[in-house]
Amino acid sequence: ICCAYNDSGAAAFNFIQPLLRRGVDIIHLVHFVQASKDVPFGQKLLESFLPDDIFLDVKREVVVRISQEGGVVGMKSDIEEHARRINATLIVLGTNALGSVNPKTGSLTYNFMSRGLACSTLFINEEHGLEEDDEIRVSTAVTYTSTAMMDFVCQLFRPSRDTVTVIRCSKEGGSSDDSVMLGRYQEMGINKGMRCTGRLIFGKPSIALPEFVTQMKSEILVVPAPAGTGMSPGMKRIFMNNKCPLLMFKDECKKKVEDEDSS
């Protein structure tokens, strides 16, 4: 689900297109309006979002907001509720707050960060873009429980074309367990056809990860989102220090839909 609401939304739509697979992926291009009378405006706006590949499966949807909360707090609730309804695997948001030391407290992105994520979310700055033929350098920060995230990365990015660097951020010196873990995830990526390497780095993740991504000239940083609805101060600092698009993985959106269906 890609949220189309301003120039940042257009940048997000353009960024994600090279990753979409014909006949496999569906992108729901969504614009939210306050009332039914605003639907024609939303439809006209969505018509201006044209895919580079006419064979991509793009579904345009104008959705009337249902949240009782106003402003960006209610918008966040509406986006996540719609993501659950269509069983989305990823929310894509354009933003000008990524990499900002002082993000605006009233911005939609800030509310996603401060209130936590319902499912995996990709934040994209306006100035970032990808081309169809570009190799994408992906830095993926792993923990001991990142198997599902690694599998998600291998499905999202393109085998034999994109490069995945598996990162373990550790205290100075590291441990043999860190090396074993890196080897396991690297092997997992290679077995799925990815060009995959492992790197052990040291320091606070909020500082070391953005510095490593800048050094490697990565196009995307992937990190595990915290469990629950809160967002740790360290994760917020990663968002503020990181300059490239940031994907926060959270494998909970689908589970919530299944739980609701069984209740």
Buried (B, 14 or more C-beta within 10 A) or exposed (E): BBBBBBEBBBBBBBBBBBBBEEEEBBBBBBBBBEEEEBBEEBBEBBEEBEBEEEEBBBEBBBBBBEBEEEEBBBBBBBBBBBBBEBEBBBBBBBBBBBBBEEBEEEBBBBBBBBBBBBBBBBBBBBEBBBEEEEEBBBBBBBEEEBEEBBBBBBEBBBBEBBBBBBBBBBEEEBEEEBBEBBEBBBEBBBEBEBBBBBBBBEBEBBBBBBEBBBEBEBBBBBBBBBEEEEBEEBBBBBBBBBBBBBBBBBBBBEEBBEEEEEE
